[in-house]
Amino acid sequence: MIVGLPKEIKNNEHRVGLTPDSVSEISANGHEVFVETNCGKEIGFTNEKYEAAGAKILNTAAEVYEKSELIVKVKEPMESEVQYLNSDITLFTYLHLAGNPSLAKKLIDTGVRGIAYETVTSPDNTFPLLAPMSAIAGQIAFNVGNYFLLKQNKGRGVLIGTLDGLDLGLVTIIGCGVAGEESLQKAVNNGVEVNLIDLSEQRLSQLKSKYGDEKINYIVSTPDSIADSIKDSDLILGSVYSLGKNAPKVVTDNMLDAVKPGAVMVDISIDQGGCFETSSPTTHDDPTFIHKGIVHYCVTNMPGAVPLTASNALNRATISYIHELTNKGIDQALNENQYLKDGLNIDNKDVPNILVREALDSLLN
């Protein structure tokens, strides 16, 4: 099979869909890999390293797409990349179609087959290709939230943590999946008080058994409990995920009337449309905006801030699936692995994933 690796062009996106080590494995199995020039230059993956791994370097993205059967990326195609897609190409990447329905329609119309990392499942009902980036995003969310609480960043001027026994700050985490738990771990390490909110009492009990109840308030999610929790919080982290769908808006605009000015809200769910009603996508170049005196951080590719770590973590998760797709052929791999097939979001101008189709029908019609 011919595999292509184009350069990511989203704002400040330096992750790569394939590391040189992954290319080496794919090449060793007899497949051809085309890499766009300087694809990984910013994180030390030079053209020479890719060539040593068995890849052929091409000068433009257009050439990579034209020659490849399987395109491996990190982020969804940008508007300028849609022109390269057609029914002869299979795209393996994060798609987050519900978060951008206008782009979703354009991708569907190309006839491309799109397998989305975020809806690939596993026997234990987890999301193995979403998990590594969620873990990174959860850690980053706490760190950037703390940073934007600094007064010069329009924050409250609060230090999240402890200082000589003085309790400093209150963090509310809404959603206790992979990202939420990573944020919780950062908060615990900093000795800060946490309101931990989730719909699942079972999940809350599981985390209580793991982390105890010192400085952690375990709260079942309701509109009232969320509103009550965020009003005294310095940092509010939203990490709510719905498979294939837009994230539910768990924090409404009205709730913010009671939140302290200078508090910081980080929407980890922004790739899926955001879980705060007031969220709007931002970039690493311009990461925040102020609404009702509250700092909003809504960067749509948060793990892109640590592209070397993130690329290695992502490849560790995706490489076995890439081997299935290349060694068996895409049709056979999808037919034999239902968990991988759950990732099939678009195919031949159709949307096979029922949850994604339902989400897009409601957004496009």
Number of C-alpha atoms within 10 A of each C-alpha: 19 17 26 30 29 27 23 22 16 16 15 15 21 24 29 28 27 30 23 21 18 21 27 20 15 25 18 12 13 12 17 17 27 25 27 23 21 18 26 28 15 13 15 11 16 16 21 16 18 26 17 14 20 21 25 18 20 19 11 13 20 15 17 26 26 14 16 20 19 24 23 22 22 28 23 24 22 13 11 8 15 16 14 16 23 18 16 15 22 24 23 25 22 22 29 25 27 27 23 17 18 14 18 19 14 15 27 22 18 19 19 22 25 26 24 27 28 21 28 23 20 15 8 7 9 14 20 19 25 21 19 22 23 23 21 22 28 28 22 22 31 24 15 15 24 21 18 25 23 16 12 10 13 19 23 21 17 19 16 24 21 14 10 5 8 8 14 17 19 21 31 27 28 27 26 23 19 21 30 28 20 21 28 28 16 19 24 17 10 13 20 21 23 24 21 26 25 22 15 14 14 11 17 20 13 12 17 16 10 9 14 13 12 12 15 20 17 19 18 18 18 13 13 9 13 23 20 14 23 26 17 17 21 28 28 27 29 28 29 27 21 12 17 26 19 25 21 16 17 20 21 16 14 11 17 18 14 13 21 17 18 25 26 31 29 29 29 30 29 28 24 23 26 28 27 26 15 17 24 17 19 18 17 17 9 11 16 23 16 15 14 14 18 22 25 26 29 28 27 24 23 28 25 25 18 16 19 20 15 22 23 18 17 24 21 16 16 20 19 11 17 21 16 17 20 20 16 14 12 16 10 13 19 19 11 12 13 15 18 21 20 22 26 24 27 26 20 16 16 14 19 16 17 12 18 21 19 14 18 23 13 10 14 11 5
